[in-house]
Structure formats: C-alpha cells, structure tokens
C-alpha cells in the first residue's frame, strides 16, 4: 500500500487515545511501515504507541503523556521517572508530564520536535505520503493543518485522511488526497 512513497508522515489522532483496539492497530501499522522512512506525530497521551514496534526516535508526542512526571508548579523543568512521587526541589506531589498539567513542561517533547522539523525539511520534492489517522479539531495546528499544508506545497505529496467524523479534505488539495469515513483504528485493523 505504501510502496510508492519515499517518506511517510503519520499523524496519530485522538481516535486512538484510550481505544482498546489501538495496540492491534499500531502493531499492524508498524509492520506495514517497516523499512520505510517515517515520522509519527501522536496526539495521544496514553503512550500506547511506544512499544508497538516503531522506532521510538521517530515519534513525537507534543501533548506529552504518562512516561514522565514533572513538578506541578514547574519549579524545575526537570522530568522525573513515573516511580518518583515528590518534586525534590519543592516537595510537591509530581504530576504526569502532559498538557493536563497546569504548568506543562514542554522540554519532554522538544528534542523530538526538533528532529521532526528537520525530517520535514527533507521531504520537499520527495514522494511523500501524509497519513492523517483520526485527528480531530482539538489541536488542528499539530497534525491536521500542517499535513494539509505540506501536501499542498509538495508537488509529489499525497494525503490519506481516515476519520470517522472529520474525514473531509480541503478543496485546495482534493486532487492529491483521499479520505476514508471510518474509524482510523478499525481501518488499520481491516487492511
């Protein structure tokens, strides 16, 4: 299915977060993308994508997750193991490092984001597939809108958007995009 593309940018949307079938879908996707030059942008905070068979250095999760903890007041920008419970600097109980924290410490994802940006810069004039799997309008600036823009700018790019509720494609990229009105998790499992 993905043989014709040099590079594949995958956006993992909220349809996967907390979905009991997500691990099966991730494993299927990892197998399908094996050996490909890929980068994954995940909007999920459950961290199920880690350990599903992807090269973890090719995953960025800008919303954070449950793999690290942080000080709730961000008195330090250090991140801590999930086994730690108290901030060694101020004594407050640690919280998960994600956007649900009142003072989200973004340092947890920024190194991966820089790697992602560098990867994106190498996609121009390459046969690129942008694969938007289940993203919503909660954070469209992370997957939905950038994927559309990248597809529009790159003459050799194609987009596939799979979404149960928001499958629509903008007119400006309609000739180089297709959409599937289905749960992205179910779609992957069915392939």
C-alpha positions as CSV (number, residue, x, y, z in Angstrom):
1,X,0.0,0.0,0.0
2,X,2.8,2.4,0.8
3,X,5.5,1.1,-1.6
4,X,5.4,4.1,-4.0
5,X,6.4,6.6,-1.3
6,X,9.9,7.7,-0.3
7,X,8.8,9.1,3.0
8,X,5.7,8.8,5.1
9,X,4.5,11.3,7.7
10,X,1.9,9.7,10.1
11,X,-0.4,11.7,12.3
12,X,-2.0,9.7,15.1
13,X,-5.1,11.3,16.4
14,X,-7.4,11.2,19.3
15,X,-9.4,8.3,17.9
16,X,-6.6,6.1,19.2
17,X,-6.3,7.5,22.7
18,X,-7.8,5.1,25.2
19,X,-9.1,2.8,22.4
20,X,-8.8,-0.8,23.4
21,X,-8.1,-1.9,19.8
22,X,-5.3,0.7,19.4
23,X,-2.4,-1.7,20.2
24,X,-3.5,-4.0,17.5
25,X,-3.8,-1.1,15.0
26,X,-0.4,0.2,16.0
27,X,1.3,-3.2,15.5
28,X,-0.4,-3.6,12.1
29,X,0.8,-0.1,11.1
30,X,4.3,-0.7,12.3
31,X,4.5,-3.8,10.3
32,X,3.2,-2.1,7.2
33,X,5.7,0.8,7.6
34,X,8.7,-1.5,8.4
35,X,11.8,-0.3,6.5
36,X,10.2,3.0,5.4
37,X,11.5,6.4,6.1
38,X,8.7,7.6,8.5
39,X,8.0,10.1,11.3
40,X,5.0,9.8,13.6
41,X,3.2,12.7,15.3
42,X,1.0,11.5,18.1
43,X,-1.8,13.4,19.7
44,X,-2.4,10.6,22.2
45,X,-1.4,10.9,25.8
46,X,-1.8,7.2,26.7
47,X,1.7,6.3,25.4
48,X,0.4,3.0,23.9
49,X,2.3,3.9,20.7
50,X,5.6,3.3,22.5
51,X,6.5,-0.3,22.4
52,X,4.2,-1.1,19.4
53,X,7.2,-1.7,17.1
54,X,8.0,1.8,15.8
55,X,11.5,3.3,16.1
56,X,10.8,5.5,19.1
57,X,13.3,8.1,17.9
58,X,10.8,8.7,15.1
59,X,7.9,9.5,17.3
60,X,7.0,13.0,18.7
61,X,4.1,13.4,21.2
62,X,3.7,17.2,21.7
63,X,0.9,16.8,24.2
64,X,3.0,14.7,26.5
65,X,1.9,11.5,28.1
66,X,2.4,9.3,31.1
67,X,6.0,8.2,30.6
68,X,7.4,11.0,32.7
69,X,6.4,13.2,35.6
70,X,7.0,16.9,36.3
71,X,6.6,19.4,39.1
72,X,3.0,20.7,39.1
73,X,4.3,24.3,39.5
74,X,7.2,23.8,37.1
75,X,9.6,25.0,39.8
76,X,12.1,23.0,37.7
77,X,12.0,21.9,34.1
78,X,13.5,18.5,35.0
79,X,11.4,15.4,34.2
80,X,11.2,12.5,36.6
81,X,10.6,8.8,36.4
82,X,7.0,7.7,36.9
83,X,8.2,5.9,40.0
84,X,9.0,9.2,41.7
85,X,6.2,10.8,43.6
86,X,7.6,14.1,45.1
87,X,9.4,17.0,43.5
88,X,12.9,17.0,45.0
89,X,13.1,20.8,44.7
90,X,9.8,22.0,46.2
91,X,8.3,18.9,47.8
92,X,5.0,19.0,45.8
93,X,3.4,15.8,44.5
94,X,4.6,15.2,40.9
95,X,2.1,15.0,38.0
96,X,2.3,13.4,34.6
97,X,4.2,15.5,32.0
98,X,1.3,16.3,29.6
99,X,-0.9,19.2,28.7
100,X,-3.3,18.4,31.5
101,X,-0.6,19.7,33.9
102,X,-1.4,23.3,34.9
103,X,2.2,24.3,34.1
104,X,3.1,21.9,31.3
105,X,6.9,21.4,30.9
106,X,7.4,21.1,27.2
107,X,11.0,20.0,27.4
108,X,9.8,16.5,27.4
109,X,8.9,16.5,23.7
110,X,11.0,19.4,22.3
111,X,14.1,17.3,21.3
112,X,11.8,15.0,19.3
113,X,10.0,18.0,17.8
114,X,13.3,19.4,16.5
115,X,14.1,16.1,15.0
116,X,10.6,16.0,13.4
117,X,11.1,19.5,11.9
118,X,14.5,18.5,10.4
119,X,12.8,15.4,8.9
120,X,10.0,17.5,7.5
121,X,12.5,19.8,5.8
122,X,13.9,16.8,3.9
123,X,10.5,15.9,2.4
124,X,10.4,18.6,-0.2
125,X,10.5,17.2,-3.7
126,X,10.2,13.6,-2.4
127,X,7.3,11.2,-2.9
128,X,5.7,11.9,0.4
129,X,2.5,10.4,1.9
130,X,0.9,12.3,4.7
131,X,-1.3,9.9,6.6
132,X,-3.8,11.6,9.0
133,X,-5.3,8.9,11.2
134,X,-8.1,10.0,13.4
135,X,-7.1,13.6,14.2
136,X,-9.8,16.0,15.4
137,X,-10.1,19.7,15.6
138,X,-8.9,19.8,19.3
139,X,-5.3,20.6,18.2
140,X,-5.5,21.1,14.4
141,X,-2.3,23.0,14.4
142,X,-0.3,19.9,15.2
143,X,-1.5,17.3,12.6
144,X,-4.5,18.4,10.6
145,X,-3.5,21.8,9.2
146,X,0.3,21.1,8.9
147,X,-0.4,17.9,7.0
148,X,-2.7,19.7,4.6
149,X,-0.1,22.5,4.0
150,X,2.7,20.0,3.5
151,X,0.6,18.1,1.0
152,X,-0.3,21.4,-0.8
153,X,3.3,22.6,-1.0
154,X,5.0,19.4,-2.1
155,X,4.1,18.6,-5.7
156,X,4.9,14.9,-5.1
157,X,2.9,14.5,-2.0
158,X,-0.3,12.7,-1.4
159,X,-2.6,12.7,1.6
160,X,-4.9,10.0,3.1
161,X,-7.2,11.1,5.8
162,X,-9.0,8.4,7.8
163,X,-11.5,9.7,10.3
164,X,-14.9,8.6,11.5
165,X,-16.3,12.1,11.9
166,X,-13.9,14.6,10.2
167,X,-12.8,12.8,7.0
168,X,-13.3,15.9,4.8
169,X,-10.4,17.2,2.6
170,X,-10.0,20.9,1.7
171,X,-10.6,21.7,-2.0
172,X,-7.1,23.1,-2.5
173,X,-5.6,19.5,-2.1
174,X,-8.6,17.5,-3.3
175,X,-6.8,16.3,-6.4
176,X,-3.9,14.8,-4.4
177,X,-5.8,13.5,-1.4
178,X,-8.3,10.9,-0.5
179,X,-10.5,10.4,2.6
180,X,-12.0,7.4,4.3
181,X,-15.0,7.9,6.5
182,X,-14.2,5.2,9.1
183,X,-12.5,4.9,12.5
184,X,-8.8,5.0,11.8
185,X,-8.2,2.2,14.3
186,X,-10.8,0.0,12.6
187,X,-9.4,0.9,9.1
188,X,-5.9,-0.1,10.0
189,X,-7.1,-3.4,11.5
190,X,-9.1,-4.2,8.4
191,X,-6.1,-3.7,6.0
